[in-house]
């Protein structure tokens, strides 16, 4: 299980998923930096972020994101306080349950998952696709998160008329479930390039026919947005053939689960993918797409960039702190420019480093190499 964060500030109550915070090594790295180009200001805002550690590589990648938030915030006059909460194996050992009630309360109510698919120019050679296919790719997948096949009823096991064991699930959507996630997609498109592609299987599935109907009706409220519809099998092909055609890709729970992982390979790997779970009146969740990866736990080879990019999403979509978000983005860009890579995103001539070293370099970029006047 991966981790999560939650934020409390001036009426804001938003959770974020990154991964646990043992920060001593990162802190020592920041102390070694000798020259500061950006001066910190006296904090004029304060946010409390609840960090849900989780298992596996969570204890390795979260400190990078936490310390990036802490340092970038201080440079923009913002004070972040972090409160760790239990989830996963650590929660089970401490409480006997993997998802304590306190943590559960922080995770209710979200219904839309945002997954940005953006290719850094420095990582074009890390993708398994051709350079001319991945260059300048930048789109947002918006996946319905609270309904559909994963939550529909009835579901279960049975015996058919032949006496054979069966398993069954139900794909079901209501109008309101489609409408609320479609509105997020259209609003997002208004802030981007003005295109929504809705992905379904309306040729076969009744649930998809309702989906397409409701999305089409919603589009009437957004005449500035160009709406198209695409069948899910076609979209899988088009994501590999010509991903630059997409701006906002809106789809169902199960289709979004599959297509977002397919899209990970456009960027170079799942270690580059952040996500945000938003919607509803309660806390919002922000988490890397990758899991706990127990097979590489403790080896210092995990890629922390998805966790750091998740912190960027928290700042941009949760707290609306664009200056801090841009500062961290610039630090990632700068670190990649310096040639640092983890082993999952190798490129010719790169310096392959571990999670800790990558974190140190991001902090150096924040602390020394990325002055505020670059943030435009």
C-alpha positions, 0 to 999 in steps of 0.5 A: 500500500502506498502513502497519503498526506492530508492538509489543514489550513485556514479552512482547507482540509486536503489529504495527499498521498506521498510516502513516509518521512524519515528525513535525516539524510535529506536534511543533512544534504541540504545543510551541505549546500554552501551558497543560497541564491534565493532568500527565505521570507518570514512565513505568512501562511501555515499548512498542516499536512498529514503524511500516511506512510504506508509500506515498502519504498514509501519510507524511501521516497516520501522524505524527498517529497516532504523535504522538497515541500518544506524547503520550497515553502520556506522560500515562498514564505509558507510553513508546512507542518507534517503529521504522520498517520498510520496505514498499511503494514505499520498500521496493522502492527500498531493497531491490528488493522491496516486502515485505522478509523482516523485514517479512513476519515481522511480518505472519504468522499473523493470521486475523480482521479487526476493523472497527468501524462507529461514527458520531460524533454530530458527523458525522451530516450527513457520511453519505450516509444519513439522520440517523435511519438513522445515529444511534447506529450502533455495530457491529463487523464481524469478517471471516475473513482467511486463507481463503475465495475469496481463498486457495482452490485450485485457481485459475488460467486455462484453456480450456473445451470450446468453446476459450474462455479461462476464469478460476476461483477456489475458495471453501473453508473448513475447520472449524477456520478457521471455528471460530477466527474465530467464537470471536473474534466470540462473545467480542467479543459477550460484551463488547458487546451480546450479539448475533452476526449471521453472514452467508453464502450458505448457499442456494447455496454449500457453503462457506457451508453449512459456515460456518453449521453451524460457527457454529451449533455454536460458539454452543452454547458461548455461551448468553448470545449471541443468534445470527442468520444472514443471507444476504449480499445481504439483509445489504447491504440491511439495512446501509443500511436499518437498521444499528442492528440489528447488534452483531457481524457475522461473515462470510467473507473476500470478503463482509467485504471488500465489506460493510465498504466498504459500511458505510464510508458509514454513518460518513461515509466510508472516512477514518473507518474503522480496523481490526485484524488479530488471531489466531494466536501472532505479531504483530497488525496494526492499519491504516486501511481506506483505501489509499495514495490516490496521487491526493491525495498531498502535497496535505495533504487526507487525513483522519488520523482513521482512522489515529488511531482505528487507534491506539485499536484498538492500545491497546484490543485489542492492549495492553489500555491502555484509559485511553490509548485513551479519552484519544485517543478523547476528543481526537477527540471534542473536536476534532470538537466544535470544528468541525474537519473534513477535506474528505471529512467536511464538515458545515454550518458546519464548519471545513475543514482539512488533515491537518496542521491536524487533527493539530495540533488533536487534539494540542491536545485531548490536551495541553490540552482533555482532562484525565484526569478526563474518562476514565470 
